[in-house]
Amino acid sequence: MQNDAQWQLDTRLTGEDSLEIIIGGRWCIDANPPASGILFDALDGRIRRMRFDTAGLTDWDSGLLTFLASVLKTCAQRDIAADTTGLPPGARRLLAMAMAVPEQKVAGRDKGPQGMFAQVGTTTLEFLRDGPKMLYFLGEIIQSLLRLLTGRARFRRRDLWLEIEEVGPRALPIVSVISFLVGLILAYLGADQLRLVGAQIFIADLVAIGMVREIGALMTGIIIAGRTGAAFAAQLGTMQVSEEIDAYKTLGIPPVDFLVLPRILALMLMVPLLTLYSGFIGMFAGLLVSVTIFDIGVFEYYTETLRALEFKHFFVGLSKGTVYGAMIAFAGCLRGMQCGRSAEAVGRAATSAVVTAILLITVAASIMTIVYYQLDI
Amino acid sequence: MAESSGTPHIEVSDLTIGYGDFVVQRGLDFVVNKGDIFVIMGGNGCGKTTLMRALIGLQRPLQGSVRYSGEDFWGASEEDRQRLKHRLGVLFQSGALWSSLTLADNVALPIAEYTNLSQTRIDEIVSFKLALVGLAGFEDFYPSELSGGMKKRASLARAMALDPDILVIDEPSSGLDPLTAKRLDELIVELRDSLGTTFVVVTHELASILSIGNNSIYLDAETHTMIPTGNPQEALKTGHPKVRHFLTRGAA
């Protein structure tokens, strides 16, 4: 193929109302042939017939075909009779194929971007519809739990253990690092304030109660929301894309039983355990800081911690962990099951799962803190 | 243009494909001429798709060479391989349309990437390609809004966006109704006749094999090697017993 040869286009009047279009040279896409406008812009209104002379054509591909397709289309619109016999036979056949199926006119398909008000409106409506959808999904899960309690829910025990392993032991490294650092921060923060009243030993109380009661659960919740909640949404979303969820439905297996239940149970079991673990790691960090930096004795710190830690603190921490776990699994599975059928939708589902989980965790944490305060726990 | 010009376009010699120690097919030797519709047939799991992946640069063969117009594909530098790939159009078995792009964007992406045409020209080409596969007017649809057969046709439109010299098609008519499948076969023959495109069609659809192929090989899953079968019509009458068995659905 030689690139130097260029396309040529010429017209010749062959009568009062008929035009011959002379197409020559090389009409390939990479030769950048012209658009059909070049022909019609200069066209005399009297022209009623058109024919083609392609004797000088050396090489062609879609570059010629797209040009001819739009020429023929415009001819049809303007009532110009186009005689295609002068075209290469292959081009005529391909053009006929392209014209064989009429263009689909799909009604009510919005093409352009929405205006600002329309966007605000749809977003608001979507947000308002989200609440009932969440409640509906919650209802499905509760039904499924009831089926589980009466021994009628079906899921594979193996799935539950796999989830437990995935969300529990495999999260230990990241939970350890974060909890250690948060414990360290708490100890420094406490030391700074308590030094003012000369009560540095109370670092132990601050770290112990803080980690066990609130921060252990909160940190674990946020880590697991990012790590596991997003994974749940992506897994279920991908299953939605590849019709795996539909396959469960057609088998008469409720996907909520089979897919959501093991995930919720796994998180409700493992997040409180991770919370407990996080609390101990945080206290260990507090001990390390107090002993090495603030000259508090190991035994002193230990007895002060024991004195501070009442059972109720463990209860608060564990209950929060359980609730957070349920929230994360709920958000992850909800967004996964709501996922659309494209790669982009899976991404949105994962993002939305994390955002929803953290929102739910924060709301739940506030409510529980107020309730526990009122109950004096 | 003539049916088959007789100039070699793709030459495969002594090719062994597989995964690690696991050999799927060995000793593959065949030549695809310019303007051929070359059918790679064989039962499920015989390595058809693996061979296709070796031809289009997705999986390095364990041994042997693939040459495009005399140029060694796997022996070439990464840059040369990229250049050779531009002349290849691929239609994947499941379509592999980009799900977050509209059909128009799917077809336009390779054109916008490898040419410097104006947007209007690109739009024209896109509309024409979609019309050619019977999807005129579906420019603004997303793949998830289409039926399986429409997705297949849309991905053919994408595969031929740049008028490639070689179109490699994995299972063109699977999931299509007989009439649509026939139209697709006609389109393949038409593109070959008028644009001189070389086709490599990986398939086990008997109707397609017999109606469009002018040269073929059969990949045997048991012996892990190929049987050259030539024109499928003749293979049906006088070919290797295994191939005849396959082409007659076990009747011969």
Interface residues (C-beta under 8 A of the other chain):
Chain A: C28 I29 D30 N32 A35 D61 S62 L65 T66 F67 A69 S70 P88 P89 G90 A91 R93 L94 M97 A98 M99 A100 V101 P102 E103 Q104 K105 V106 R109 K111 V241 G340 R341 S342 A343 E344 A345
Chain B: M1 W98 S99 S100 I111 T115 N116 L117 T120 R121 E124 I125 S127 F128 K129 A131 L132 G134 L135 A136 G137 F138 D140 Y142 P143 S144 L162 D163 E186 L187 E190 L191 D193 S194 L195
